[in-house]
Amino acid sequence: MSSNATTHTTLGSSVILDPFIAGIPRLMSAEETIRVVGVGRTKFYAMIKSGEAPPHVVIGGKRLFAVDDVAAWINTRKRQSAA
């Protein structure tokens, strides 16, 4: 079984849900996102506070970032710096 798949049991049978098929975005922790973005932790949290960081959700007290949102955020900044 893939480490990215989720197993869901319904009426005694197991169904494997692939996040892409189920429409569920892959999520990264703040620490993973910091590594991808390439800024320091303090700077990143300042960016969150000011609204400059990628969009995120808070689930179970953890700040999580969708991989697609982070990629789009990075690509937007690449285009801005090229202009």
N, C-alpha and C positions, 0 to 999 in steps of 0.2 A: 504494500500500500504506500502511496506517495505521502511524504511528510506534509504536503500542502493540502491533502484531502481531509475532509471531515467525515467521520462515520456517524450516521444517524440511525437509531434503531426504532422501528415502528412495528408494533404487533409481532415482535419476535424475529423480524427479518432485518438484516443490515443493508443499508443503502449508503454508497459512497458518494458524497457530494463534492464535486470539483468546484472550487470557488469561482472559476471563470464560467463554468456552465450554469451555476446557480446565480450568477450575477453579483456575487459577493466580492468586493475588492480585496486584494491582498493588502494587509496592513503592516506597517513597520512601527516600532517603538520610536520614541523621541531620540534615544541614543543611536539607533540604526540610521535614522534620518539625518542626524548631525554628521555622522560619518559620510553619508552620501553627499550631503550638501557641502561639506568641507569647511565648516566654520567651527569656532570654539563653542563650548556649551553655554557660557555666559552670553556670548553674542547671539546664539540661536534663541535663547529664552527671551532676550531683549527684543528680537525680531518677532517672536510670538506676541509679546506684550504690545508692541507697536502695530501689529497687524501685517507685518512684512513677510512673515513665514508662510509656508504652504498651509492650506486649510487642514484642519484636524478634527477629530472627534475624541471625546473623553468617554471611555467605557471602563467601568470598574475602577475608577480613579486613575486610569492610565491614559495618557495622551497618545493617540495613535494617528498615523498618517497613511493615507492610501498611496500605494506605489504610483498609480496613474496620476494622482494629484501632484505628487512630488516631481515626477518627470515633466508634467506640463508646466509647473512652476519654474523648473530649471530652464526649460526650452524658452519660456517667455523672457527670462533674464538674458539668455544667450542672444535672442533677437534684439533686445534693448541695447545690449553692449555692442552689437555689430552695427547699430544705426548711427 
